[in-house]
Amino acid sequence: MKNAFAIVTLSALLSACAIAPQKQAEPAAAEPAAPADAAADSAAPPAAAPVEEALPNVDLTSDMLYRITKAELEFKQGRWQGAYITMMALAQQTRDPRLARRAAEMALGAKQGGEALSAIRLWRSLAPDSDEATQYFLGFAVVNDDLGEAEQIFAERLKNAPLRARPLAMFQMQQFLLRAKDKAAAFALEARVLAPYGDMLESHLILAQGAFSLGDNERARTEAEQALRIKPDSELAILTTAQVSGDIDAALKVLATFLDKYPKSREVRAAYARILVDSKQTEQARKEFLVLLKEQPDNLATLYALGVIGMQSNDIPAAEQYFTSFVNVLAEHPSDERDPSKVLMILSQIAEQRNDLDAAYNWLDKVDGGDEKIYLAARMKMAQLTARKGNIDEARKQLAELKPSEAVDQAQIFQADAQILRDAGDHRAAYTVLENAVKRYPDNPDLLYDFALVAEKLGQLELMEKALRQVMIAAPDNQHAYNALGYSLAERNERLPEAYSLIDKAMQMAPGDPFIMDSMGWVQYRMGNLAEAEAMLRRAYALRSDPEIAVHLGEVLFAKGDKTGAQQMWQEAQTKDPKNDALKSTLARLNQSL
């Protein structure tokens, strides 16, 4: 169940639905300051509503200005200690909280947790009404499990909060306490501080989530049920109830019952649909998302979910429709939180599958440079599509214009260039590209692997074996290297025990790989084990009806005297790939025709 739901905390509250009875303007929740040593990774103050502070009337003398300026220069030069001491001394002398805050910022910037805490304490003492100073202090206190003083502050904040702002204060407390190392102590604190507010929905929601995180499911369910009794139509309460219900089936039942009573509960329906997806009830999930889409036709999350469901259920036209709508809606209403790049890649793949290369290219051309990895993948694929349309020179030019910053990406450019040449049948040029690439990146296993395959095509068998053994050293878990060398030996009918050992090792690494199964079937055939060969090849073909597997299975059947079965497999291979070289050479060697 923990995978089915994200715990509903303040972020969910703000993005899903309001829990206060009336709409109200509320300050944004502040992220607790990071603690002591770990924390001082961030010198930025937590986001909090600005509060007017009573500042002392201090004359800025020339001496004070000189000391502040000198301290700032020292801090910029990396000498934080003197700068920090100066700011602390001036803060104590002038009683100005701004100087104490600056000392805290300097300590945080230097990742000095103890000094930062001292400065924050001084800041709070000088500005006791400063919410920002209090938030800093709470962040440090909670993460260091100094909960005594924190509890008093939390209790006072709830007591002094206006009634309508109290729910937000409760969730702010929850956010702080999520960082505590001692989760049990943090939960006990929550229970004590929230005890006077048993008539409030939010109090029980927080306690339900806290108990659930500690594994106290009975307490979690009790608290969630109390929340629902207070507000039976609360979406947050029912989502929490489902979260703590025990298992996915129970959660689905809870949410379905709620939706029968409150069918307009959008967040609950969305959660219900997501859990249906997790539980493999794809068709029912699709129906729920369609209800959501009818209510909000331009909702990006719903369009994306329906696109994914279409892909999972192999309804490619539907997936394309929803993903296209996703891209169009996002183009009309750009969002920094939504990146269409992955969807554009999927749409390109769909178009390519139906051989619409122009559409595939155009989708990829919309991928921007926001994510360098995805952008590079899109541009390399565009070059491959250009090559497929017959313009090899232009494709290679497109690749040459790519200038990725990382070595691993630069190596991919060489691989893509070589693949274009290999697909065009120019193995000699591909060999030259990869030979130069391997010299530049001698430890890159992917380059070495591709180089080995091209070397074999050119009859450079010793070079091929050397490169594959280098891959095995550089990447010992690379099953493809073991499989490739084992298959090459089996194909040449050489060193068959060694070939078997190599392929067997590859199978141990990837037991469900149909191509490794094909290699195992082929080496069994070469060793004269026809029954084992047929069984293995049939397993491989059931997983992946690849033409080359069909050719191998056909030859095994032919060797067993089943010429009808052999012809059937070869005909299937020809239907899938009429120009298959393995089929042609096998038929010629066995003096057979189709």
Secondary structure, 3 states (H helix, E strand, C coil): CCCCCCCCCHHHHHHCCCCCCCCCCCCCCCCCCCCHHHHCCCCCCCCCCCCCCCCCCCCCCHHHHHHHHHHHHHHHCCCHHHHHHHHHHHHHHHCCHHHHHHHHHHHHHCCCHHHHHHHHHHHHHHCCCCHHHHHHHHHHHHHCCCHHHHHHHHHHHHHHCCHHHHHHHHHHHHHHHCCCCCHHHHHHHHHHHHHHHCCCHHHHHHHHHHHHHCCCHHHHHHHHHHHHHHCCCCHHHHHHHHHCCCCHHHHHHHHHHHHHHCCCCHHHHHHHHHHHHHCCCHHHHHHHHHHHHHHCCCCHHHHHHHHHHHHHCCCHHHHHHHHHHHHHHHHHCCCCCCCCHHHHHHHHHHHHHCCCHHHHHHHHHCCCCCCHHHHHHHHHHHHHHHHHCCCHHHHHHHHHCCCCCCHHHHHHHHHHHHHHHHHCCCHHHHHHHHHHHHHHCCCCHHHHHHHHHHHHHCCCHHHHHHHHHHHHHHCCCCHHHHHHHHHHHHHCCCCHHHHHHHHHHHHHHCCCCHHHHHHHHHHHHHCCCHHHHHHHHHHHHHHCCCHHHHHHHHHHHHHCCCHHHHHHHHHHHHHHCCCCHHHHHHHHHCCCCC
